[in-house]
Amino acid sequence: MDTSRRSVVDITSVVDEFVRGQGDGLLSVFAPHATAGVALMETGSGSEEDLDQLLERLLPRDERYRHRHGSRGHGADHLLPVLVSPSLVVPVAGGRLLLGTWQRVVLVDPNVDNPHRRVRLSFLPG
């Protein structure tokens, strides 16, 4: 995944394609990074910018952190997974994600030092 242009990336279409035809079960979505997470949220209505602003208020990008390598405020990036989990599980029925009407699966990655991220998908048939 490329996060160079935005910190909240909608990956629902990739996830949906992965489960298509899988039947019933559980989908695990995992971001194997110390500075990224995954979440369910509404997108396209300004929520992405709202999340960016919330994270900036909670985790300011300044020099207050003991973890200081990388770009200014990089220590905040390492605290992100405490607030935005690196994993989530989504139920699947008939090869379709059982998401709410406005729910989307997003990768959250404010770390400007590494704009290339991986997301691991695993399906457990049920």
C-alpha positions, 0 to 999 in steps of 0.5 A: 500500500502507498501512504505517501499522499494520505495517512488514511487509505481505504483498502476495502476493495482489496479486502473485498476481492480477497474474500470474494468466493470464500464462503462464510468465515472470519477475515483477519486484517493485520498491518505488520508495522510499528507505526500503522494500524487498521480500522473500520470507519466511514470514508469520503465524508470528511472523516479521514481529515477529522481522524488526521486532526484527532491524531494530531491533537492526541499525538502532536508531531513535536520533540516531546517523545523519547523515541526521536529518530526519523522525522520530526515527531516520529515518536508519535507514530510509534504510539499510534498502534495503541490508539489504532489497532494493527489488526481487526477481524471482519465477519464474512458470509457467502464471500462478502464482508459483513460491513455496515452501510457506511463502514470501510476498512482503512489503513492508518499510517501518519508515518512520513518516513516510510510510505510503503506498507503491507497489509496481511489478510488471512481467512478462517473458514467457518 
